[in-house]
Amino acid sequence: MPEQPTFKQLQKLYIVCYTITNVMFQPIYIVRIDERTGNIFVLAGAEEEIELEITPTGELVDEPS
């Protein structure tokens, strides 16, 4: 069974998804948990140029490690 996101990750994910789709008007392609780090990974943007990670503490990392 895949790892479950933390409440703080879900809060940040909502803000990120809202901003990408309703403010920036960009598509979101992938949202998944990186099983190695526990971070939520988001791939978005018309050219798939937006890559974000959300740590289990809800912090946003704009360059995946």
N, C-alpha and C positions, 0 to 999 in steps of 0.2 A: 504494500500500500504506500502511495507517495506521501511524503512529508506534508503536514498541514501548515498553512501560513499562520503567523501570529496575528493577534488583534491589531497591533501597531502597523504591521505590514499591510493588512487589509485597509486600514484607514488611509495610509499613504497611497496605496494602489488606487483607491477610489479617486483621490485628488489628482493623481497622475493621469488616469484614464479620462477623467472629466476634462482636464486641461488639454490633453492631446486631441480629443474628439470635438469638444464644444468651444474651445478657445482658439486652438491652432487649426482646427478642421483637417486633421490628418488621420489616416487609417491606422489601426493597431493590428499587427499580424500575429504576434506570439506573446502569450503571458504564461510563464511556467516557473516552477521552483527548481533552482539549481541544486541537485541533491548533494553536491560536494560542499557547498557553502551555506545552504539554507536560504540564500537570497532569492527573491522573486526577480525574474528577468523579463523585461518588456522590450519588444522590437516593434518599432512603429515608424511612420513617415512614408510619404509617397514613394520615396526612393529607398526605403528601409534604412534611413540614415540616423534614426533616433534609437539609441540603445541605452537603457537604464537598468539599474539594479536597486532593489529595496532590501536592506538588511533586516534581519529579524527584529532589530530595535526600531525599525521604521525610518532609518536614515536613508537618504537617496544618494546613490553612487552613480555618477554619470559616465564613468568609464569602467566597463566590466574588467575584473582582474583575471 
